[in-house]
Amino acid sequence: MIRTAALILAAGKGSRMHSDTAKQFLMIGGKPLFLYSVEQYLSCVDQVVLVTSAEGRAFAEQALAGAGLSGRVPVTLGGKERFDSSYEGLRFLQELGDFTHVLIHDAARCLITEEVILRVLQDTVRYGAAVASVPLRDTIKISDSEGFAADTPDREGIYVIQTPQGFEMQLILDAFQRFYEAGAPHVTDDAMIVERFTSRKVRLSRGDENNIKVTTEADLPVVRGALSAEGGTETETAGRRNGKC
């Protein structure tokens, strides 16, 4: 029996935002940014878990309660690094129930749609590991040690990776065990751990150009604009987005 879960990672500090408030807790359209992702996943998986920091836990739980979700979305603590938060979330899920597949999502990607979630989920069930991705559109340059262009790789076949990233539960747990046994070498996403420490290939599922990650203040107007309907409010638009698409 397939049982699915989603980890919404909201434990980061977001230092590049230059704000006293962590980006995942910034208020947009009358609610914290992380709540948009939580609400989208609730209609797509069997269980949603929010992973946050000790400093942000009280605020997160209060926001969930205000949205009527405190009984549906448990909160657990993350770790020092992003990959630690993923692992802590996975361990919490193990204690919570017998889940076969998990999606890991950055709370800062608040424009995620059910269409992308379900596409990644379907590919995860089929292939064992899948990530949301979009083809690279820009030309990129490889720099030498002195800051000059050393190479211009062909962008054909190069993809920009997003979240969610989905995995068979046992696959990602085994990969993390080997990852920590190897001394936790530098990685940039959860899929990289599977790529390095298992033989399983990761499927590149079709993502969405609008599925941006809020990283700096410059991203906020883009998000507000995307959540604002023509002639409507952000809150009204969010309600439509969360209405099963």
ROROBA-594353 format. One record per residue (C-alpha): residue number from 0; residue in one letter; x, y, z. Coordinates in Angstrom, 1 decimal. Example, Ala and Ser with C-alpha at 12.3 -4.5 7.8 and 13.67 -1.06 7.14 Angstrom:
n res east north up
0 a 12.3 -4.5 7.8
1 s 13.7 -1.1 7.1
//
This chain:
n res east north up
0 m 0.0 0.0 0.0
1 i 1.4 3.4 -1.0
2 r 1.4 6.0 1.7
3 t 2.8 9.4 0.9
4 a 4.1 12.3 3.0
5 a 5.6 15.7 2.5
6 l 8.3 17.5 4.5
7 i 8.1 21.3 4.3
8 l 11.5 22.6 5.3
9 a 11.2 25.9 7.2
10 a 14.2 25.8 9.5
11 g 16.5 28.2 7.6
12 k 17.6 31.6 8.7
13 g 17.5 33.2 5.2
14 s 20.4 35.6 5.8
15 r 20.3 36.9 2.2
16 m 16.9 38.4 2.9
17 h 18.4 41.0 5.3
18 s 15.4 40.8 7.6
19 d 14.9 40.2 11.3
20 t 12.2 37.7 10.3
21 a 13.2 34.5 8.6
22 k 11.8 34.5 5.0
23 q 9.5 31.5 5.5
24 f 7.7 33.5 8.2
25 l 7.3 36.7 6.3
26 m 3.6 37.7 6.0
27 i 2.3 37.8 2.5
28 g -1.4 38.1 1.8
29 g -2.3 38.0 5.5
30 k -0.4 34.7 6.3
31 p 3.2 33.5 6.6
32 l 4.9 32.4 3.4
33 f 5.4 28.8 4.6
34 l 1.6 28.3 4.9
35 y 1.1 28.5 1.2
36 s 3.2 25.4 0.6
37 v 1.6 23.5 3.5
38 e -1.9 24.1 2.1
39 q -1.0 23.0 -1.4
40 y 0.5 19.7 -0.2
41 l -2.4 18.8 2.1
42 s -4.6 17.8 -0.8
43 c -1.8 15.8 -2.5
44 v -0.3 13.5 0.1
45 d -1.5 11.5 3.2
46 q 0.6 13.5 5.7
47 v 2.3 16.9 5.8
48 v 5.0 17.7 8.4
49 l 6.6 21.1 9.0
50 v 10.3 21.1 9.9
51 t 11.3 24.3 11.6
52 s 13.9 25.7 14.0
53 a 13.6 25.9 17.8
54 e 13.3 29.7 17.4
55 g 10.5 29.5 14.9
56 r 8.5 26.6 16.3
57 a 6.1 28.7 18.5
58 f 5.3 31.0 15.6
59 a 4.8 28.1 13.2
60 e 2.5 26.3 15.6
61 q 0.5 29.4 16.2
62 a 0.1 30.1 12.5
63 l -1.0 26.5 11.9
64 a -3.5 26.7 14.7
65 g -4.9 30.0 13.3
66 a -5.4 28.2 10.0
67 g -7.1 25.3 11.7
68 l -4.3 22.9 10.8
69 s -2.6 22.2 14.2
70 g -4.2 18.8 14.4
71 r -3.3 17.9 10.8
72 v 0.2 19.2 10.4
73 p 2.7 18.3 13.2
74 v 5.8 20.4 13.7
75 t 9.3 18.9 14.3
76 l 12.7 20.5 14.7
77 g 15.3 20.5 12.0
78 g 19.1 20.5 12.2
79 k 22.1 22.8 11.7
80 e 22.3 22.4 7.9
81 r 19.5 21.9 5.3
82 f 20.4 18.2 4.8
83 d 20.2 17.8 8.6
84 s 16.7 19.2 8.6
85 s 15.7 16.7 5.8
86 y 17.1 13.8 7.9
87 e 15.4 14.9 11.1
88 g 12.1 15.2 9.2
89 l 12.6 11.7 7.8
90 r 13.3 10.3 11.2
91 f 10.2 12.0 12.6
92 l 8.1 10.5 9.8
93 q 9.4 7.0 10.7
94 e 8.0 7.4 14.1
95 l 4.8 8.9 12.9
96 g 3.8 6.1 10.6
97 d 4.6 3.7 7.8
98 f 5.1 5.9 4.8
99 t 6.4 4.5 1.5
100 h 7.2 7.7 -0.4
101 v 8.2 11.2 0.7
102 l 8.4 14.6 -1.0
103 i 10.8 17.2 0.4
104 h 10.0 20.8 -0.3
105 d 11.5 24.2 0.5
106 a 9.0 26.4 2.3
107 a 10.4 29.4 0.4
108 r 8.9 28.0 -2.8
109 c 5.5 29.3 -1.9
110 l 4.2 29.3 -5.6
111 i 4.2 25.5 -5.9
112 t 1.2 24.1 -7.6
113 e -0.7 20.9 -7.1
114 e 0.1 20.0 -10.8
115 v 3.8 20.0 -10.1
116 i 3.4 18.2 -6.8
117 l 1.4 15.4 -8.4
118 r 3.7 15.1 -11.3
119 v 6.8 14.6 -9.1
120 l 4.8 12.3 -6.9
121 q 3.8 10.1 -9.8
122 d 7.4 9.9 -11.1
123 t 8.6 9.2 -7.6
124 v 6.3 6.2 -7.3
125 r 7.3 5.0 -10.8
126 y 11.0 5.6 -10.7
127 g 11.9 5.7 -6.9
128 a 13.4 9.2 -7.1
129 a 12.3 12.4 -8.9
130 v 12.9 16.1 -8.7
131 a 11.0 19.1 -10.2
132 s 13.2 20.7 -12.8
133 v 13.1 23.2 -15.7
134 p 15.5 23.4 -18.7
135 l 18.2 26.1 -18.4
136 r 17.4 29.1 -20.6
137 d 20.4 31.3 -20.0
138 t 23.9 30.9 -21.2
139 i 26.3 30.1 -18.4
140 k 30.1 30.6 -18.1
141 i 32.6 28.6 -16.2
142 s 35.1 31.0 -14.4
143 d 38.8 30.5 -14.0
144 s 40.6 31.3 -10.7
145 e 41.1 34.9 -11.8
146 g 37.5 35.6 -12.7
147 f 37.7 35.3 -16.5
148 a 35.5 33.1 -18.6
149 a 37.2 29.7 -19.1
150 d 34.4 27.8 -20.8
151 t 30.9 28.0 -22.1
152 p 29.1 24.7 -21.7
153 d 26.3 23.7 -24.0
154 r 23.1 24.4 -22.2
155 e 21.3 21.5 -24.0
156 g 20.4 18.9 -21.4
157 i 21.2 21.2 -18.4
158 y 18.3 21.7 -16.0
159 v 17.6 24.0 -13.1
160 i 16.5 21.9 -10.1
161 q 13.6 22.9 -7.8
162 t 11.5 21.3 -5.1
163 p 9.7 19.0 -4.5
164 q 12.2 16.3 -4.5
165 g 10.6 12.9 -4.1
166 f 12.0 9.5 -2.9
167 e 11.1 6.1 -1.8
168 m 11.3 6.3 1.9
169 q 13.7 3.5 2.4
170 l 15.9 4.7 -0.5
171 i 16.4 8.1 1.0
172 l 17.0 6.8 4.5
173 d 19.6 4.4 3.3
174 a 21.3 7.1 1.2
175 f 21.4 9.4 4.3
176 q 22.9 6.7 6.4
177 r 25.7 6.2 3.9
178 f 26.1 10.0 3.5
179 y 26.7 10.5 7.3
180 e 29.0 7.4 7.4
181 a 31.1 9.1 4.7
182 g 31.4 12.2 6.9
183 a 28.6 14.3 5.4
184 p 30.5 15.6 2.3
185 h 29.2 18.8 0.7
186 v 25.9 18.5 -1.2
187 t 23.5 21.0 -2.5
188 d 20.2 19.1 -2.4
189 d 18.7 15.8 -1.2
190 a 18.8 14.3 -4.7
191 m 22.6 14.6 -4.8
192 i 22.7 12.3 -1.7
193 v 20.8 9.6 -3.6
194 e 22.9 10.2 -6.7
195 r 26.2 9.8 -4.8
196 f 25.3 7.0 -2.3
197 t 22.9 4.8 -4.2
198 s 22.7 3.3 -7.7
199 r 19.3 4.7 -8.3
200 k 18.8 7.3 -11.1
201 v 16.9 10.5 -10.3
202 r 14.1 11.3 -12.7
203 l 13.9 14.9 -13.9
204 s 10.2 15.8 -13.6
205 r 8.7 18.8 -15.3
206 g 8.6 21.7 -12.9
207 d 7.3 25.2 -13.4
208 e 9.2 28.5 -14.2
209 n 7.0 30.2 -11.6
210 n 8.1 27.9 -8.9
211 i 10.7 30.3 -7.7
212 k 12.5 30.3 -4.3
213 v 12.2 33.4 -2.3
214 t 15.8 34.3 -1.5
215 t 16.2 38.0 -1.5
216 e 14.0 41.1 -1.0
217 a 13.8 41.4 -4.8
218 d 11.8 38.2 -5.0
219 l 9.0 39.5 -2.8
220 p 7.3 41.7 -5.4
221 v 7.3 38.8 -7.8
222 v 5.6 36.5 -5.3
223 r 3.1 39.2 -4.3
224 g 2.3 39.8 -8.0
225 a 1.9 36.1 -8.7
226 l -0.5 35.7 -5.7
227 s -2.5 38.8 -6.7
228 a -5.4 38.1 -9.1
229 e -6.5 40.8 -11.6
230 g -8.7 43.0 -9.6
231 g -8.5 40.7 -6.6
232 t -6.4 40.4 -3.4
233 e -3.6 38.1 -2.5
234 t -5.8 36.3 0.0
235 e -8.5 35.7 -2.6
236 t -6.0 34.4 -5.1
237 a -4.4 32.1 -2.5
238 g -7.9 30.7 -1.8
239 r -8.3 29.8 -5.4
240 r -4.9 28.2 -5.6
241 n -5.7 26.1 -2.6
242 g -9.0 25.0 -4.0
243 k -7.7 21.8 -5.6
244 c -6.4 23.8 -8.7
//
